[in-house]
Amino acid sequence: MRGVLRADPLWVETFTGLRMKQFERLLKVVREPLAPPFGVSSASVSRVIQRLSAPPRA
């Protein structure tokens, strides 16, 4: 998950109150259950999570 999640640990801890490892575990747990309600694949959910957690491009 480290390769997928590119957010700065300081931001993760500040906004979620979780350490980076805890946040990674949370994402692993919720990735699969998030797909069915939205009618998408778990790979699509992973891409959205990756896009939201990536630093903004210049």
C-alpha positions in Angstrom: 0.0 0.0 0.0 3.0 2.3 0.5 3.4 2.6 -3.3 -0.3 3.5 -3.7 -0.7 5.9 -0.9 1.6 8.9 -1.6 0.2 11.3 1.0 2.5 13.0 3.5 2.3 11.2 6.9 2.0 14.6 8.6 -1.1 15.4 6.6 -2.6 12.0 7.3 -2.0 12.2 11.0 -3.3 15.8 11.2 -6.6 15.3 9.3 -7.4 11.7 10.4 -5.8 11.4 13.8 -4.3 8.1 12.6 -0.7 7.1 12.1 0.3 6.3 8.6 0.3 2.5 9.2 -3.2 2.7 10.8 -4.5 4.7 7.9 -3.1 2.2 5.4 -4.8 -0.7 7.2 -8.1 1.3 7.2 -7.9 1.8 3.5 -7.2 -1.9 2.9 -10.3 -2.8 5.0 -12.7 -0.3 3.4 -11.5 -0.7 -0.2 -13.6 -3.9 -0.9 -16.9 -2.9 0.8 -16.9 0.5 -0.9 -17.2 -0.9 -4.4 -20.6 -2.7 -4.4 -22.7 0.3 -3.2 -21.3 2.4 -6.0 -21.6 -0.4 -8.6 -17.8 -0.3 -9.4 -15.0 -2.7 -9.1 -12.6 -2.7 -6.2 -9.8 -1.7 -8.6 -11.8 1.5 -9.4 -12.1 2.3 -5.8 -8.4 1.8 -5.4 -7.7 4.2 -8.3 -10.0 6.9 -6.7 -8.2 6.4 -3.3 -4.9 6.7 -5.1 -6.0 9.9 -6.9 -7.4 11.5 -3.7 -4.3 10.7 -1.7 -1.8 11.8 -4.4 -0.1 15.2 -4.0 -1.5 17.8 -6.4 0.3 18.2 -9.7 1.9 21.5 -10.6 
